[in-house]
Amino acid sequence: MSTMMVMRVMTPTTMTMTFSRSLPSRFHSIGVNSPSPRSSIRNIAASSSSQGPSKESPSSPSSLSALLNDPCLFRDEGVSFIDGAFSSSSSSKKPVINPANGQTIALADAAAAEETQKAISAAKRAMPEWAAQTAKARGRVLRKWFELIRQNANDLAIIMTAEQGKPLKEARGEIAYANSFLDWYAEEGRRVSGMVLAPTQTTKRQLVVRQPVGVCAAITPWNFPSAMITRKAAPALAAGCSMVIKPSEATPLSALALAELAKRAGVPDGVLSVVVGDASDIGGVMTSHPDVRKLTFTGSTRVGKLLSEQCASTVKNVTMELGGNAPFLVFDDADVDAAVADAMATKFRNAGQVCTATNRMLVQRGVYNEFIEKLAAKTEAMSVTQGLDAGCDMGPLFDLSAPSKAEEHVADALAKGSELLTGGKRDASKGSDAFYLPTVVSCGDRNVELRAFGEETFGPVANVYRFDDEDAAIAMANNTRMGLSAFCHTRDMSRAWRVGEALEYGMVGLNEGALSDEVIPFGGCKESGLGREGGVFGIEAFLETKLMVFGRI
Ligand code: ADP
C-alpha cells in the first residue's frame, strides 16, 4: 500500500508526464482533459450512479480513486497479487489507459516468468489444505466473497468502465453476472458426488470418486475483465483447486480489485493469485509447468491454438473459449420489432466486442427492407458517449486497432457494392479516437465475398445479408469455421426446432438474444473452443474422475 500512497500524491500532470513515453503504443491521446476538483468528481459519481448527467471520465489515478467509496480496491501502482500479498516486479511498468479519453489512470505490473513460478509454487503449497476442507466450508468462503462483491459492486463497475470503456450500466451488469458464478458455485461444490458401480465379480467392488484436477492456470481477456475471472475461479475453488490467473495486462485493475475482496473473504494465501505482466512469458510458464494440471483460457482463436499447442507437451487438461462469428437469422414470419431489438442487443453491447456478438445478420427477402430500415433508425438514435455519462448506450472501443478493423470491413463491403445506412466512421469529438459510431451496412445478396462475412469484426458494425429460404439460411449460417453462438427469429416453432438443431453452434438463441447466465453451459464447438463454463457443466472442468477398485472381498 505504501507505493500506492506515493502514487496518489502525484498530480495528474506528473502522472501523464511520467508515463507519456510509453503511451503511444496502445493509444493516441486526443487532447487532455483537465482533471476536475475532487468535490466535483464526487458529484459526478453520485449523479452517474443515479443516472443523472455527467461529463467526466477519470483521467488520473487520483480522479478515479475519488470516485470510489473504497479507494483501496483501486491498485494503481503496478502490482500483482501473489501468495496472498500485493507485490511488484522490478521491471518497468506499462500504463493502464482509459479508452474514453486516452489518459493513463494506473500502472500495470510487468511480472514475468519468475513471478509466475512463485505463484504456481504457492498454489501447489496451498492446494492440499484447501482441497481437504469440506465443500461446505469452501462454499462459505465463496459466499463471503460474493457478499463483498455485492457490497462493492458500484466501485467495481466504475473501475471497469475506467479501464475498459463500456457504459457504466453494462459494467454494473457484468459485476452482477460475475458474482452470479460465486453465488452458484458456493452451493454447487456440495453437489459433487461419485458413484458405486454394479459389481462384475462377486469379490470385487468398484467406485468412482471426483477429485480436484490440481493447480489451475487461467488466462482472461480485456472485454469482460471481471466475469471471465469468476466464471473460472468460482468453480475451480469450489472443486478444491487452487488457481493462478493472468488477466489481460490492459485491464488488470478489475482483477486486482477482485483479488483484494477474495483476500478479505478469507480465500487462503496461495489459493488464488493474479499475475499481471508479459503475456508470452507468463503464458509460457503456465503452459509448460508440470505442476499446472489445467489451463482455462478465454480469448482469441489465434492465441487459443497457440496455448493448446504449448499445453500438449505436458498433456494439460484445457478449456478454450475462443472467437465467434455469430449468425442472426430473421425469417419472414418473425416479429420484426423483437428481432431488431435482439439484433441491437447482440450487436452493440460492449461496442460489439463480445465473442457471442452477432457478426452476420441474415434476413429473409420478405422482411429485409423493413428490418434494415428499423435497425438503421434505432442504431442512429443510440447515445454514443463516455461510459460514465448517464444514458450512455455505447462507449469507445477498447483500443485503436478495433476501429481500424471496423473501418477495413466497412470499406471492403462498400467497395463491393454494399450500402452504408448509418455510422461508418470514427467520432473523436466524443473524447478519443477510439469512438466508432454504431454502423449498419446493407449487403443485400453479397456474402462470402465480403471480409466481414468470414471474419469476426469485434466492433459495432452490423452487416445485413439477404437470403431466400431456410436451407440457404442454414448453409450461410454454418459457412464458417467458428461455432460459438447463433440466433434465430421465427414465429414458426417447428422451424425454430429445425433451425436450432441444424445450426452448428454451442449456443443458440431462439427468439432470444441474451444467452449468458450462471446456469447455462457457455462454450462453443469447431474452432470456437473446447469445454463448457457455468452451471453443473462448469465444475466438471475442474474435476478428475478416479476409479478405486476393491478386490478380495
Ligand atoms: P483479444 O484479441 O481479445 O485481446 P487475446 O487472445 O489476444 O484476445 O488475449 C486474451 C488473453 O490472452 C489476454 O490475457 C492476453 O494477454 C493473453 N495472451 C495473448 N497472447 C498470449 C500468449 N502468447 N501467451 C499467453 N497469453 C497470451
Boltz pocket constraint, residues with backbone or C-beta under 6 A from the ligand:
constraints:
  - pocket:
      binder: B
      contacts: [[A, 219], [A, 220], [A, 221], [A, 222], [A, 223], [A, 246], [A, 247], [A, 248], [A, 249], [A, 277], [A, 279], [A, 280], [A, 281], [A, 282], [A, 283], [A, 284], [A, 298], [A, 299], [A, 300], [A, 301], [A, 303], [A, 304], [A, 306], [A, 307]]
      max_distance: 6.0
